[in-house]
């Protein structure tokens, strides 16, 4: 992040951008809003392929999100754009194939440093191998598979929020920090 006036940008990446990554996007957006960071953090999502470009979220993912009062009716699937390597501060791969694809596509070391497995923020998996941190594609399954995606993403959300809070605090001028060293939420 170059200045405190620029938003911190997070992107979740899966294959087609209709199941896992939009679920993560909406779950993270809600968590950042709850943490008082909606004005300084932007979350979006994309797919590594063009298979689903232009399509809405999978109805099973939408149903799971709606059950938690998260609404996905505006989601339209899109494909990853290479300039996002420099425009996003944190790039979250949902499974190991996305992680490998992103790392192979990264143009430089700085871009590589922005790529993380989403579940690397889950305390139960944070020290694990990326091969063990994937979230399987629920598209081939049923409602239970979307429940599993919800649970796996949810376990990582608090760690992602803390990571972004710390990154913002490191970039903030001392005058914007509270006594705990974190950035105070913007006035509403």
C-alpha positions as CSV (number, residue, x, y, z in Angstrom):
1,X,0.0,0.0,0.0
2,X,1.5,3.3,-1.0
3,X,-0.6,5.6,1.2
4,X,-3.3,5.5,3.8
5,X,-5.7,7.2,1.3
6,X,-5.5,4.2,-1.1
7,X,-7.6,1.2,-0.2
8,X,-6.0,-2.1,0.7
9,X,-7.1,-4.6,-2.0
10,X,-7.7,-8.3,-1.5
11,X,-8.7,-10.7,-4.2
12,X,-9.9,-14.3,-3.9
13,X,-9.1,-16.6,-6.8
14,X,-10.6,-19.9,-7.9
15,X,-11.2,-21.7,-11.2
16,X,-14.4,-20.2,-12.7
17,X,-15.3,-17.5,-10.1
18,X,-18.8,-18.9,-9.5
19,X,-18.4,-20.9,-6.2
20,X,-15.4,-20.6,-3.9
21,X,-13.9,-17.2,-4.7
22,X,-17.2,-15.3,-4.7
23,X,-18.1,-17.0,-1.4
24,X,-14.7,-15.9,0.0
25,X,-15.2,-12.4,-1.4
26,X,-18.5,-11.8,0.3
27,X,-17.5,-13.4,3.6
28,X,-14.4,-11.3,3.7
29,X,-16.2,-8.1,2.8
30,X,-18.6,-8.7,5.6
31,X,-15.8,-9.4,8.1
32,X,-13.9,-6.2,7.1
33,X,-17.1,-4.2,7.4
34,X,-17.7,-5.7,10.9
35,X,-14.1,-4.8,11.8
36,X,-14.8,-1.2,10.8
37,X,-12.6,-1.4,7.7
38,X,-15.2,-1.3,4.9
39,X,-13.9,2.2,3.9
40,X,-10.3,1.1,3.6
41,X,-10.4,-2.5,2.4
42,X,-11.8,-3.6,-1.0
43,X,-12.4,-7.3,-1.7
44,X,-13.1,-8.8,-5.0
45,X,-12.7,-12.2,-6.8
46,X,-11.8,-13.8,-10.1
47,X,-11.2,-17.1,-11.8
48,X,-8.0,-18.5,-13.4
49,X,-10.1,-19.5,-16.5
50,X,-12.7,-17.9,-18.7
51,X,-15.0,-20.9,-18.4
52,X,-17.7,-19.1,-16.5
53,X,-17.1,-15.4,-17.4
54,X,-20.3,-13.4,-17.4
55,X,-22.3,-16.0,-15.4
56,X,-23.8,-15.4,-11.9
57,X,-22.7,-17.2,-8.8
58,X,-23.6,-20.9,-8.5
59,X,-27.1,-21.1,-7.0
60,X,-25.9,-23.5,-4.2
61,X,-23.2,-20.9,-3.2
62,X,-25.8,-18.2,-3.3
63,X,-28.1,-20.2,-1.1
64,X,-25.4,-20.8,1.5
65,X,-24.5,-17.1,1.5
66,X,-28.1,-16.0,1.7
67,X,-28.6,-18.3,4.8
68,X,-26.0,-16.0,6.4
69,X,-27.5,-12.8,5.2
70,X,-24.8,-12.3,2.5
71,X,-26.3,-11.5,-0.9
72,X,-24.6,-12.4,-4.1
73,X,-27.1,-11.2,-6.7
74,X,-24.7,-8.7,-8.2
75,X,-21.9,-11.2,-8.7
76,X,-20.7,-11.8,-12.3
77,X,-17.9,-14.2,-12.9
78,X,-14.7,-12.8,-14.4
79,X,-11.2,-13.9,-15.4
80,X,-8.0,-12.9,-13.7
81,X,-6.2,-10.0,-15.3
82,X,-2.4,-9.9,-15.1
83,X,-2.3,-6.2,-14.0
84,X,-4.0,-7.3,-10.7
85,X,-0.6,-8.6,-9.6
86,X,0.4,-5.0,-8.9
87,X,-3.0,-3.7,-8.0
88,X,-3.9,-6.2,-5.3
89,X,-2.1,-6.3,-2.0
90,X,-3.2,-9.8,-1.0
91,X,-4.0,-12.5,-3.5
92,X,-5.7,-15.5,-2.0
93,X,-5.7,-18.8,-3.8
94,X,-8.5,-21.1,-2.9
95,X,-6.8,-24.4,-4.0
96,X,-3.4,-25.6,-4.8
97,X,-3.9,-25.4,-8.6
98,X,-4.8,-21.8,-8.3
99,X,-1.8,-21.2,-6.1
100,X,0.5,-22.8,-8.6
101,X,-1.1,-21.0,-11.5
102,X,-0.8,-17.6,-9.8
103,X,2.8,-18.3,-8.8
104,X,3.8,-19.4,-12.3
105,X,2.1,-16.3,-13.8
106,X,3.5,-13.8,-11.3
107,X,5.7,-11.3,-13.1
108,X,8.2,-10.6,-10.3
109,X,9.2,-11.4,-6.7
110,X,7.0,-8.6,-5.2
111,X,3.9,-10.2,-6.9
112,X,5.0,-13.6,-5.6
113,X,5.1,-12.3,-2.1
114,X,1.4,-11.2,-2.4
115,X,0.1,-14.7,-3.2
116,X,-1.1,-16.8,-0.3
117,X,-3.3,-19.8,0.1
118,X,-6.5,-18.6,1.8
119,X,-6.4,-21.4,4.3
120,X,-2.8,-20.5,5.3
121,X,-4.6,-18.0,7.6
122,X,-6.5,-20.8,9.4
123,X,-4.7,-21.3,12.7
124,X,-5.1,-25.1,12.3
125,X,-3.3,-25.0,9.0
126,X,-1.1,-21.9,9.1
127,X,2.2,-23.8,9.4
128,X,1.2,-26.5,6.9
129,X,2.2,-27.2,3.4
130,X,0.1,-25.4,0.7
131,X,-0.8,-28.8,-0.6
132,X,-2.8,-29.3,2.6
133,X,-4.5,-25.9,2.6
134,X,-6.7,-26.3,-0.5
135,X,-10.5,-26.0,-0.6
136,X,-11.9,-28.6,-3.0
137,X,-14.2,-27.5,-5.8
138,X,-17.8,-27.9,-4.6
139,X,-19.2,-27.6,-8.1
140,X,-19.2,-31.3,-8.5
141,X,-20.9,-32.0,-5.2
142,X,-24.0,-31.0,-3.3
143,X,-25.1,-28.7,-0.5
144,X,-22.8,-30.4,2.0
145,X,-19.8,-29.4,-0.2
146,X,-20.8,-25.8,-0.1
147,X,-21.2,-26.1,3.7
148,X,-17.6,-27.3,3.8
149,X,-16.4,-24.4,1.7
150,X,-18.2,-22.0,4.1
151,X,-16.6,-23.6,7.1
152,X,-13.1,-23.7,5.6
153,X,-13.2,-20.1,4.5
154,X,-14.8,-19.0,7.8
155,X,-11.9,-20.6,9.7
156,X,-9.4,-18.4,7.9
157,X,-11.4,-15.1,7.9
158,X,-10.2,-13.8,11.3
159,X,-6.6,-14.4,10.4
160,X,-7.0,-12.6,7.1
161,X,-8.6,-9.7,8.9
162,X,-5.8,-9.5,11.4
163,X,-3.2,-9.7,8.6
164,X,-4.8,-6.9,6.7
165,X,-5.2,-4.8,9.9
166,X,-1.5,-5.2,10.6
167,X,-0.5,-4.3,7.0
168,X,-2.6,-1.2,7.1
169,X,-1.2,-0.3,10.6
170,X,2.4,-0.6,9.2
171,X,1.6,1.8,6.4
172,X,-0.3,4.3,8.5
173,X,1.4,7.4,9.8
174,X,1.9,7.4,13.6
175,X,-0.8,10.0,14.0
176,X,-3.4,7.6,12.6
177,X,-2.6,4.8,15.1
178,X,-4.2,4.2,18.4
179,X,-2.4,3.2,21.6
180,X,-2.5,-0.5,20.6
181,X,-0.6,0.4,17.4
182,X,-3.5,-0.4,15.1
183,X,-5.2,2.0,12.8
184,X,-8.4,3.5,14.2
185,X,-11.5,2.8,12.2
186,X,-12.5,5.8,10.0
187,X,-15.2,8.1,11.3
188,X,-18.6,7.4,9.9
